[in-house]
Amino acid sequence: MKAAVFHGVEDIRIQEWPQPHCGPKEVLVKVSYCAICGTDLRIFYHGHKKVNPPAIIGHEITGVIEKVGESVSQSDFRAGDPVTVVTSVGCGHCRLCQRGWYNLCPDTRAIGYFWPGGFAEYLLVPEEAVAQQAIIRLPEKLSLLDGTLVEPLSCVINGQSYLNIRDGETVVIFGGGPVGLMHACLAKAEGASQVLVVDPDFERLERFGKKFEGLILLDPKKVKVKEEVARLTAGAGADVVITACPVKQAQLDGLEILAGRGRISFFGGLPKDDSLITLDANLIHYRELSVFGAFASNRKDYLKAAQLLVSGVIPAEKFITRVFSLEEIVEGLHQIKQGAVLKAVVKIDSVKKGIKEE
């Protein structure tokens, strides 16, 4: 089969790769699309401790079931079913896995990291993932292209599950990439009256963020965010802050602008070699603030994400701005880094010509 194989930093090659064999407890998927995630970008430019080259990455996957192992219930899946696949695969035995929190398992082995991912013509869903119901059948009204947003949206849903956003609240999001804008759309859908999105790459934010109605876009190079939040909330501060970026200062500034009983999600992880920050514990103490983390997602979040996309609450067409062929994957990675696209998707069986979807 044809695959985009990661051989090391800034080295992805399109090459022939052995097609996986479907075992009795496994499922083989013919991949249709695989979107490029910010993590894929970091792997390409910096590598990843859980990705050992040569490897096939990519985890925002849709496709059609090619073969179902003879020991897998045919009533669950059949050849031809359109599906996506949950990324996190836990050990299945620990306390966290028993509660369904496979993403938090100490021995999580994720698809697109430990297991081969979606930048290839075929994806083998391993026995462990099948047992954990990691295969999600896509709703009839959700296209395979739009279905690539299920995975990132599921992570957004997991992140906001702690925040309990209510009618009339003010939400501030640091980071105006696709995930930040998904957070903004979901916050509006939950009833937030004011949603502010902050990003120093304001040219990109303005270009793509203006597609989404009712958002307040802020350039932190020109506007003092704390003062603007105070002005818009009559001095009270934000009810919710989400840091959808890997930036220390965003976490610190986010705490500063929270109102009493405010909630903050450290959604974006920090670089592994520079992950320590100094929090003002008195802010948390005297304002009764809540600080949450968020990492990946699980099956229930995927199911909700699919329904939000079908309903149009999350408008897929405003996120997916470019489709690349597999041969163009490196160009896609470069264009994301340059801020030229919002969400790029790789069409695995496409011809050698990019398809503009704007």
Secondary structure as GFF3:
##gff-version 3
##sequence-region A 1 358
A	DSSP	beta_strand	2	8	.	.	.	ID=ss1
A	DSSP	beta_strand	11	16	.	.	.	ID=ss2
A	DSSP	beta_strand	27	35	.	.	.	ID=ss3
A	DSSP	alpha_helix	38	46	.	.	.	ID=ss4
A	DSSP	beta_strand	60	68	.	.	.	ID=ss5
A	DSSP	beta_strand	82	85	.	.	.	ID=ss6
A	DSSP	alpha_helix	95	98	.	.	.	ID=ss7
A	DSSP	three_ten_helix	102	104	.	.	.	ID=ss8
A	DSSP	beta_strand	122	125	.	.	.	ID=ss9
A	DSSP	alpha_helix	127	131	.	.	.	ID=ss10
A	DSSP	beta_strand	135	137	.	.	.	ID=ss11
A	DSSP	three_ten_helix	146	149	.	.	.	ID=ss12
A	DSSP	alpha_helix	150	160	.	.	.	ID=ss13
A	DSSP	beta_strand	170	174	.	.	.	ID=ss14
A	DSSP	alpha_helix	178	189	.	.	.	ID=ss15
A	DSSP	beta_strand	194	198	.	.	.	ID=ss16
A	DSSP	alpha_helix	202	209	.	.	.	ID=ss17
A	DSSP	beta_strand	215	218	.	.	.	ID=ss18
A	DSSP	alpha_helix	225	232	.	.	.	ID=ss19
A	DSSP	beta_strand	238	243	.	.	.	ID=ss20
A	DSSP	alpha_helix	248	256	.	.	.	ID=ss21
A	DSSP	beta_strand	258	266	.	.	.	ID=ss22
A	DSSP	alpha_helix	281	287	.	.	.	ID=ss23
A	DSSP	beta_strand	290	293	.	.	.	ID=ss24
A	DSSP	alpha_helix	299	311	.	.	.	ID=ss25
A	DSSP	alpha_helix	316	319	.	.	.	ID=ss26
A	DSSP	beta_strand	320	325	.	.	.	ID=ss27
A	DSSP	three_ten_helix	326	328	.	.	.	ID=ss28
A	DSSP	alpha_helix	329	337	.	.	.	ID=ss29
A	DSSP	beta_strand	343	347	.	.	.	ID=ss30
A	DSSP	beta_strand	355	356	.	.	.	ID=ss31
###
